[in-house]
Amino acid sequence: MFHCPFCKTSAHSRTSRYLSDNVKQRYHQCMNIECSATFRTLESIDGLFVHR
């Protein structure tokens, strides 16, 4: 879960899609009804600690 970059309220994920095996693009919407901002994030793996 991310916080809204405008009002800092929690934002819920609305939809997502993989851009590659290690990168996901996700759209979020602010839960503050007065703000309701929609924004996009990129999530990626930046480290691997255990591989079996």
SULPE-V162718 format. One record per residue. D_FIRST is the distance of its C-alpha to the first C-alpha in whole Angstrom. Layout:
d_first=D_FIRST
d_first=D_FIRST
This chain:
d_first=0
d_first=4
d_first=7
d_first=10
d_first=12
d_first=15
d_first=15
d_first=12
d_first=11
d_first=7
d_first=6
d_first=6
d_first=7
d_first=11
d_first=13
d_first=13
d_first=16
d_first=17
d_first=19
d_first=21
d_first=21
d_first=18
d_first=16
d_first=14
d_first=13
d_first=10
d_first=11
d_first=9
d_first=10
d_first=10
d_first=11
d_first=14
d_first=17
d_first=19
d_first=17
d_first=15
d_first=14
d_first=13
d_first=12
d_first=12
d_first=11
d_first=12
d_first=11
d_first=14
d_first=16
d_first=18
d_first=20
d_first=21
d_first=23
d_first=24
d_first=26
d_first=28
